[in-house]
Amino acid sequence: MSQAQVRREGNVEISQKVPDDDDIPIDTSDDLDIPISPTNSDIPIRIPSLVIPDNSQIIQSRKAEADRLLQQGIQLYRASRYREVIQVFEVALEIYREIKDRRGEATSLLGLGEMYRNLGQYQKAIDFYQQSLPIFNQIGDRNGEAASLNNLGLAYNNLGQYQKAIDFYQQSLPIFNQIGDRNGKARSLGNLGSSYSYLGQYQKAIDFYQQSIVIQKQIGDRNGEAISLNNLGLAYNNLAQYQKAIDFYQQSLPIFNQIGDRNGEATSLNNLGLAYTNLAQYQKAMDFYQQSIVIKKQIGDRKGEAVSRNNLGLAYENLGQYQKAIDFYQQSLTIRKQIGDRNGETTSLNNLGSAYDRLGQYQKAIDFYQQSLTIRKQIGDRNGEATSLNNLGLVYNRLAQYQKAIDFYQQSIVIQKQIGDRNGEAISLNNLGSAYDRLGQYQKAIDFYQQSLAIKKQIGDRNGEAISLNNLGTAFNQLNQLEVSILFYKQSVNTYEAIRKDNKGLKKEEQQSYITTIASSYRDLADTLLQQNRIIEALQVLDLLKVQELEDYLKNIKGSDRSAQGVRLLEPEKAISDKLLAVSFDNAPALNQQLATQIQQLPKTEINKVPDYLNQIPRGNVLLYPFILGDRLEIILFSPNNLPIRRTTKISKDQLETLIVDFRTGLLDPSSEDFREPSLQLYNLLIKPIEAELVQFNAKTILYAPDGQLRYIPIAALYDGKQLLVEKYQISNLIAYTLSDFTPQPQNTPNILAGAFGGKAGDRKFGQTALPATVREVQAIANSFQNSVTLIEEQFSRKAIESKFKNHNILHLATHAEFNVGSPDQSFIIFGNGDKIRLNEITDWQIPNIDLIILSACQTGSGKLGDGVEILGFGYQVQKAGAKQAIASLWKVDDNKTSVLMTAFYAELQKGNVTATEALRRAQVSLIKSKDYNHPYYWSAFFAIGNGL
């Protein structure tokens, strides 16, 4: 498989993992209420006081028996025992019909409909609702009529026929208005919000939920208010405004608690878990899911328990712990089978398919998707059926059985067109294009990508639009129409950056739609620009790539005014940028030639025009951006007020990664000199090609933005045969220049807050090796700097540190920290009392007064090396929290030897008028010149990251 084909796979869309937004049954105080469990909110069926037609004791006795059966059914319903409820309601229905009690008959029919809806038998449910509706109409029960119309809406909503659902809700609304049932009106408004939410019209949904809340507050309906707050959370969750979602869930939680609605409480906890899952804070998410499960088990809500177990599976799947994910999906599936929840069963089967797909066990994935498809066909879930067909297409696409994949995508599209699912149709059209792309049938691929793009523009799906633009760029790239390809890639990247500026990250379902990451779009564009020698544009893309990698890893990364500008369009590109839908396989060659001719006529200074803010980097500072490609290493060097320099070295990605591993292995062995050979080789790859320019630009500081696995090695230890790089230059790792402030910072007098993990030599503490030298380390700091505060072992807690931030400008944490491959939840800092702060929680700290954070005993890549984004993520989180710069280590240096470097570092800092970056360089050079610590193992692990000017 070629490299380009691997990249294209990253832009196949699939609604794969299905999280459960927990249902909220209404628990009313009236024992004669039958709660309805809707997708998000509902209208209860009320059994009114019935007028007995005569005084016959038999009729009265039979009616009392039917009423008792309804009560029994309600209790069984609350335990999710839907099949037993049906048996009881059927007997009640028979009695009501026998005594000609039309109201009782209609109520029983309505209740039966609700049970079948909970069992996922939506057509049967509709049949019962349709039977109850004319009876309520005939007897003049306007409330029952409105309830039947509302529940018809719920059933059609479950079938994915959202417009039909909206029509029924709209019919129920004026009836509630006429009879003055403000409670019913509020809940119909809520249900309308739910349907619009499913249609992706989240702002409309929010408007309906807000209208609902106004009424619920006026009438004192605390339960309804809590439900609407929860649903507002769901809408903002879908808009990827996760913090807003969390705020609304947190508002609903105490209300459920106050009114004793344990089911609602469990629901809000589950949905909080969903929001934290979307923020990649999986440990927090799992805590909320577990709390939800405890309550659901206590109250006997088996359906709700299955929901939260399913979501726990999703969290483990996101952590890459697929077997654990499978276990929870299986538990969820077992419960759903037991209670007869056919719709929920399809969700669990689908998610099992997803997990096995991720494990590369494609036949198992196909089996589960097929099982899900079968049930969805049986229960008439057309939307779910289309999703399963699409998912099957994706698996066959990965098996290189492209014709089979095409067949499934085509079947999916037929259904999506029938039910009016424009978003789903656009996704399947895109995937169809990808399959033809793989077959080398670029004309067909381009045609389908263009159809997908047109729909996405119409429905306002900007994320989807970016995907199709990128895929068109890839297709034209394969046809060697590079100028057209670049234009499509640019528009894709700029769309992503505009979305980020709006702080509207990927919607939940779209986060689940990528096999790899969006970062492939940026890599493709940078590669193509470099082939055309358009260097400054490529540099801009590589910088934005860093931001996108952070987004893929941490989620919800805010852009800046700089990143929002994206990549500049040249004038010839601007002229046709609004006509991209008209670009086809047939007219692209002529258009490509036109663009190429016009761009060649532009002055080089125009093509490589440098943004003003880049020229504001202080003199003596240069940007060094390496870029790893499949067959080569590209180096870009930029110095203010100069055109960028590009150098290319032929080395495969695999060869480079082997060299990186060899170098790192040598660095980790202080008894060996094996590091020297790979060190020299890496110097020749990274530095030698730009040696002359570094001298020409009078460089003193290298602002280094490593790519991929280069993040795991210190360039300070690169050797030119005579000197190490750190002996010649200050080096600071850069997160991204678009996110950096290059204004020189005043050198404040150090005011240090230091914490020590401690412990006795040879012991283990909280699962970590003891670090007794850390105590001496922080005591030495305290002795050297006035007003320093030290916290040792048990005193060194997260709470204690957080309470003292504002009084200090240097935070020194002499403790274990791990930056591991995987999710942000797998990277953390541990405190002396066992507390932890995970990587994605660092932004909870508000530390604008902190100039520098030092982690003196951390490590990265302790297992398999990834792409180093966890290191980039640490730097970003520290900077976002407010700190200017951080110093961390790439591996855990011997406890005592770390103290030696830190003592030298603080001795330099104490001299005053020196940056942290320069103090670190001087300390490292002092160890290089020492007898006992000159091996890079002791000093090169430590690197600066952030704004260190």
Helices and strands as residue ranges (DSSP letters): H 3-9, E 33-34, E 45-46, H 57-78, H 82-98, H 102-118, H 122-138, H 142-158, H 162-178, H 182-198, H 202-218, H 222-238, H 242-258, H 262-278, H 282-299, H 302-318, H 322-339, H 342-358, H 362-379, H 382-398, H 402-419, H 422-438, H 442-459, H 462-478, H 482-501, H 508-511, H 519-531, H 535-554, H 561-564, H 571-576, G 577-582, H 588-600, H 604-607, G 612-616, E 621-628, E 633-638, E 645-649, H 653-667, H 676-686, G 688-690, H 691-696, E 701-704, G 708-712, G 715-717, G 725-727, E 730-733, G 737-739, E 752-756, E 764-765, E 768-769, H 773-784, E 789-792, G 793-795, H 798-802, G 805-807, E 810-819, G 824-826, E 828-830, E 836-838, G 839-844, E 852-860, H 869-881, E 885-889, H 895-910, H 916-928, H 936-939, E 942-946
